[in-house]
């Protein structure tokens, strides 16, 4: 029975990952069920065994993306148990390293902005599917909360000296990056992302970085 469960989970994951790639390239509306079935190599009955509808499939794609995104963030910001206080990254460094990955991720040879489903789907899906909108909105809220927690830690470790409420600052920074990602796609140019990185550095007002300029 466990082998059957594993095979079932593997097939569902295959459909989600294949579908995610299609949606990322063509958008949710632009991908039809037949194209999904063809690329996954499955009959229609198998699809409906795992997903009640195309909309529920879209919801699961977004959940899958957000889950993996959070795992990568946890890995990126985690400190090794053996790390001494002298070798631990500052909160400022963690944030700058994270946003640098929006421009280029050495592990994948592309930037996170290029493969962001929120960037791809937010405008398209918000009026189309309330369920998908709510899932994306919750994921964004969680990310903003993660960023705000690092801003608070940065104030404690004195690597960040931004003024005002941490959550509002986190939201403004995220909004700036979301806009930069959209402009980057529109212009086929990473310059808006580099401008956002420079603006983030200035906004966080890191005193150590400022002293080196």
C-alpha beads as a LAMMPS data file, in Angstrom:
LAMMPS data file: protein, C-alpha beads

213 atoms
212 bonds

1 atom types
1 bond types

-500.0 500.0 xlo xhi
-500.0 500.0 ylo yhi
-500.0 500.0 zlo zhi

Masses

1 110.0

Atoms # bond

1 1 1 0.000 0.000 0.000
2 1 1 2.826 2.409 0.848
3 1 1 4.370 1.897 -2.608
4 1 1 1.036 2.759 -4.222
5 1 1 0.834 5.895 -2.105
6 1 1 4.377 6.881 -3.092
7 1 1 3.610 6.352 -6.785
8 1 1 0.422 8.368 -6.422
9 1 1 2.270 11.206 -4.690
10 1 1 5.015 11.120 -7.332
11 1 1 2.479 11.358 -10.169
12 1 1 0.673 14.238 -8.485
13 1 1 3.997 16.044 -7.984
14 1 1 4.896 15.431 -11.639
15 1 1 1.614 17.005 -12.755
16 1 1 2.133 19.993 -10.448
17 1 1 5.722 20.640 -11.541
18 1 1 4.984 20.193 -15.240
19 1 1 1.916 22.386 -14.945
20 1 1 3.894 25.022 -13.033
21 1 1 6.421 25.276 -15.866
22 1 1 3.632 25.708 -18.418
23 1 1 1.806 28.333 -16.353
24 1 1 5.033 30.226 -15.733
25 1 1 5.637 30.463 -19.477
26 1 1 2.100 31.034 -20.751
27 1 1 0.016 32.187 -17.804
28 1 1 -2.899 30.354 -16.224
29 1 1 -5.528 31.293 -18.793
30 1 1 -3.134 30.626 -21.675
31 1 1 -2.670 26.973 -20.743
32 1 1 -5.501 24.605 -21.635
33 1 1 -6.253 21.278 -20.014
34 1 1 -5.289 19.350 -23.156
35 1 1 -1.840 20.955 -23.160
36 1 1 -1.385 20.036 -19.507
37 1 1 -2.399 16.429 -20.193
38 1 1 -0.105 16.179 -23.215
39 1 1 2.944 17.568 -21.399
40 1 1 2.316 15.408 -18.331
41 1 1 1.647 12.311 -20.438
42 1 1 -1.545 11.432 -18.565
43 1 1 -5.201 10.824 -19.536
44 1 1 -7.934 13.237 -18.455
45 1 1 -9.202 10.757 -15.853
46 1 1 -5.851 10.794 -14.053
47 1 1 -5.911 14.579 -13.873
48 1 1 -9.376 14.631 -12.311
49 1 1 -8.313 11.911 -9.885
50 1 1 -5.961 14.455 -8.284
51 1 1 -7.696 17.768 -9.009
52 1 1 -11.400 18.596 -9.072
53 1 1 -11.024 21.302 -11.710
54 1 1 -8.481 23.460 -13.487
55 1 1 -9.010 26.118 -10.817
56 1 1 -8.280 23.661 -7.995
57 1 1 -5.191 22.614 -9.981
58 1 1 -4.143 26.281 -10.110
59 1 1 -4.632 26.566 -6.352
60 1 1 -2.409 23.550 -5.756
61 1 1 0.273 24.931 -8.093
62 1 1 0.390 28.168 -6.109
63 1 1 0.467 26.290 -2.771
64 1 1 3.287 24.076 -4.058
65 1 1 5.259 27.115 -5.221
66 1 1 4.803 29.009 -1.933
67 1 1 5.766 25.926 0.109
68 1 1 8.999 25.437 -1.842
69 1 1 9.747 29.156 -1.709
70 1 1 9.454 29.156 2.083
71 1 1 11.703 26.096 2.350
72 1 1 14.374 27.860 0.293
73 1 1 14.051 30.981 2.453
74 1 1 14.423 28.918 5.632
75 1 1 17.542 27.312 4.186
76 1 1 18.929 30.655 3.025
77 1 1 18.435 32.387 6.367
78 1 1 19.274 29.484 8.679
79 1 1 22.399 29.636 10.803
80 1 1 24.547 26.579 11.277
81 1 1 24.319 25.262 14.873
82 1 1 28.110 25.349 15.033
83 1 1 28.333 28.974 13.886
84 1 1 29.854 31.331 16.408
85 1 1 28.425 34.793 16.948
86 1 1 31.408 36.168 15.029
87 1 1 30.616 34.139 11.885
88 1 1 26.821 34.556 11.865
89 1 1 25.384 36.685 9.083
90 1 1 23.861 39.999 10.059
91 1 1 20.178 40.529 9.350
92 1 1 21.167 43.159 6.781
93 1 1 23.383 40.658 4.931
94 1 1 20.603 38.061 4.936
95 1 1 18.159 40.496 3.362
96 1 1 20.625 41.772 0.758
97 1 1 21.676 38.214 -0.124
98 1 1 18.012 37.245 -0.522
99 1 1 17.151 40.135 -2.815
100 1 1 20.349 39.548 -4.810
101 1 1 18.890 36.148 -5.702
102 1 1 15.980 37.942 -7.385
103 1 1 18.626 39.107 -9.896
104 1 1 20.693 35.938 -10.155
105 1 1 20.793 32.648 -8.294
106 1 1 24.190 30.931 -8.787
107 1 1 22.582 27.540 -8.117
108 1 1 20.116 27.843 -10.985
109 1 1 21.702 30.436 -13.307
110 1 1 18.609 32.631 -13.315
111 1 1 16.983 35.105 -10.957
112 1 1 14.033 34.408 -8.703
113 1 1 12.151 37.268 -10.355
114 1 1 12.161 35.307 -13.615
115 1 1 10.371 32.319 -12.097
116 1 1 8.069 34.050 -9.622
117 1 1 4.501 32.804 -9.982
118 1 1 3.209 35.753 -7.959
119 1 1 4.767 38.144 -10.486
120 1 1 3.323 36.073 -13.323
121 1 1 -0.168 35.476 -11.955
122 1 1 -1.103 38.253 -9.515
123 1 1 -2.781 40.576 -12.018
124 1 1 -4.116 37.781 -14.217
125 1 1 -5.705 35.652 -11.518
126 1 1 -6.877 38.211 -8.945
127 1 1 -10.176 38.817 -10.755
128 1 1 -10.432 35.282 -12.116
129 1 1 -10.143 33.071 -9.044
130 1 1 -10.802 34.253 -5.496
131 1 1 -9.301 31.052 -4.093
132 1 1 -6.025 31.500 -5.994
133 1 1 -5.926 35.184 -5.046
134 1 1 -6.310 34.398 -1.349
135 1 1 -3.560 31.760 -1.455
136 1 1 -1.157 34.168 -3.146
137 1 1 -2.107 36.998 -0.792
138 1 1 -1.452 34.783 2.237
139 1 1 1.920 33.745 0.810
140 1 1 2.896 37.370 0.237
141 1 1 1.792 38.323 3.759
142 1 1 3.966 35.558 5.179
143 1 1 6.970 36.711 3.144
144 1 1 6.488 40.320 4.258
145 1 1 6.310 39.095 7.856
146 1 1 9.597 37.192 7.336
147 1 1 11.232 40.342 5.985
148 1 1 9.862 42.460 8.837
149 1 1 11.267 40.012 11.401
150 1 1 14.711 40.362 9.844
151 1 1 14.389 44.152 9.929
152 1 1 13.641 43.928 13.666
153 1 1 16.628 41.602 14.158
154 1 1 18.750 44.031 12.158
155 1 1 17.843 46.815 14.547
156 1 1 18.919 44.591 17.427
157 1 1 22.225 43.550 15.858
158 1 1 22.706 47.168 14.662
159 1 1 23.142 46.165 11.021
160 1 1 19.911 48.000 10.062
161 1 1 18.874 51.487 11.128
162 1 1 15.734 52.060 9.074
163 1 1 13.147 54.275 10.728
164 1 1 9.467 53.475 11.256
165 1 1 7.380 50.317 11.597
166 1 1 9.142 47.138 10.463
167 1 1 6.060 45.638 8.787
168 1 1 5.380 48.810 6.783
169 1 1 9.032 48.997 5.726
170 1 1 8.959 45.339 4.720
171 1 1 5.807 45.898 2.667
172 1 1 7.283 48.934 0.894
173 1 1 10.460 47.008 0.074
174 1 1 8.505 44.042 -1.265
175 1 1 6.262 46.335 -3.329
176 1 1 9.354 47.939 -4.820
177 1 1 10.774 44.548 -5.799
178 1 1 7.470 43.343 -7.229
179 1 1 7.305 46.447 -9.412
180 1 1 10.946 46.052 -10.421
181 1 1 10.303 42.424 -11.396
182 1 1 7.368 43.453 -13.603
183 1 1 9.425 46.192 -15.269
184 1 1 12.299 43.778 -15.778
185 1 1 9.955 41.373 -17.592
186 1 1 8.439 44.175 -19.657
187 1 1 11.799 45.658 -20.675
188 1 1 13.696 42.347 -20.903
189 1 1 16.369 44.023 -18.799
190 1 1 17.582 43.432 -15.243
191 1 1 18.370 47.104 -14.664
192 1 1 15.158 47.715 -12.616
193 1 1 16.199 44.884 -10.273
194 1 1 19.664 46.377 -9.785
195 1 1 18.051 49.759 -9.061
196 1 1 15.789 48.061 -6.501
197 1 1 18.811 46.467 -4.821
198 1 1 20.560 49.829 -4.521
199 1 1 17.382 51.429 -3.170
200 1 1 16.969 48.605 -0.636
201 1 1 20.501 49.172 0.635
202 1 1 19.769 52.871 1.062
203 1 1 16.387 52.277 2.672
204 1 1 17.792 49.854 5.244
205 1 1 20.424 52.516 5.907
206 1 1 23.052 50.040 7.026
207 1 1 25.622 52.114 8.962
208 1 1 28.486 49.693 8.249
209 1 1 27.829 49.642 4.508
210 1 1 27.390 53.426 4.514
211 1 1 30.768 53.933 6.183
212 1 1 32.479 51.973 3.382
213 1 1 30.979 54.090 0.585

Bonds

1 1 1 2
2 1 2 3
3 1 3 4
4 1 4 5
5 1 5 6
6 1 6 7
7 1 7 8
8 1 8 9
9 1 9 10
10 1 10 11
11 1 11 12
12 1 12 13
13 1 13 14
14 1 14 15
15 1 15 16
16 1 16 17
17 1 17 18
18 1 18 19
19 1 19 20
20 1 20 21
21 1 21 22
22 1 22 23
23 1 23 24
24 1 24 25
25 1 25 26
26 1 26 27
27 1 27 28
28 1 28 29
29 1 29 30
30 1 30 31
31 1 31 32
32 1 32 33
33 1 33 34
34 1 34 35
35 1 35 36
36 1 36 37
37 1 37 38
38 1 38 39
39 1 39 40
40 1 40 41
41 1 41 42
42 1 42 43
43 1 43 44
44 1 44 45
45 1 45 46
46 1 46 47
47 1 47 48
48 1 48 49
49 1 49 50
50 1 50 51
51 1 51 52
52 1 52 53
53 1 53 54
54 1 54 55
55 1 55 56
56 1 56 57
57 1 57 58
58 1 58 59
59 1 59 60
60 1 60 61
61 1 61 62
62 1 62 63
63 1 63 64
64 1 64 65
65 1 65 66
66 1 66 67
67 1 67 68
68 1 68 69
69 1 69 70
70 1 70 71
71 1 71 72
72 1 72 73
73 1 73 74
74 1 74 75
75 1 75 76
76 1 76 77
77 1 77 78
78 1 78 79
79 1 79 80
80 1 80 81
81 1 81 82
82 1 82 83
83 1 83 84
84 1 84 85
85 1 85 86
86 1 86 87
87 1 87 88
88 1 88 89
89 1 89 90
90 1 90 91
91 1 91 92
92 1 92 93
93 1 93 94
94 1 94 95
95 1 95 96
96 1 96 97
97 1 97 98
98 1 98 99
99 1 99 100
100 1 100 101
101 1 101 102
102 1 102 103
103 1 103 104
104 1 104 105
105 1 105 106
106 1 106 107
107 1 107 108
108 1 108 109
109 1 109 110
110 1 110 111
111 1 111 112
112 1 112 113
113 1 113 114
114 1 114 115
115 1 115 116
116 1 116 117
117 1 117 118
118 1 118 119
119 1 119 120
120 1 120 121
121 1 121 122
122 1 122 123
123 1 123 124
124 1 124 125
125 1 125 126
126 1 126 127
127 1 127 128
128 1 128 129
129 1 129 130
130 1 130 131
131 1 131 132
132 1 132 133
133 1 133 134
134 1 134 135
135 1 135 136
136 1 136 137
137 1 137 138
138 1 138 139
139 1 139 140
140 1 140 141
141 1 141 142
142 1 142 143
143 1 143 144
144 1 144 145
145 1 145 146
146 1 146 147
147 1 147 148
148 1 148 149
149 1 149 150
150 1 150 151
151 1 151 152
152 1 152 153
153 1 153 154
154 1 154 155
155 1 155 156
156 1 156 157
157 1 157 158
158 1 158 159
159 1 159 160
160 1 160 161
161 1 161 162
162 1 162 163
163 1 163 164
164 1 164 165
165 1 165 166
166 1 166 167
167 1 167 168
168 1 168 169
169 1 169 170
170 1 170 171
171 1 171 172
172 1 172 173
173 1 173 174
174 1 174 175
175 1 175 176
176 1 176 177
177 1 177 178
178 1 178 179
179 1 179 180
180 1 180 181
181 1 181 182
182 1 182 183
183 1 183 184
184 1 184 185
185 1 185 186
186 1 186 187
187 1 187 188
188 1 188 189
189 1 189 190
190 1 190 191
191 1 191 192
192 1 192 193
193 1 193 194
194 1 194 195
195 1 195 196
196 1 196 197
197 1 197 198
198 1 198 199
199 1 199 200
200 1 200 201
201 1 201 202
202 1 202 203
203 1 203 204
204 1 204 205
205 1 205 206
206 1 206 207
207 1 207 208
208 1 208 209
209 1 209 210
210 1 210 211
211 1 211 212
212 1 212 213
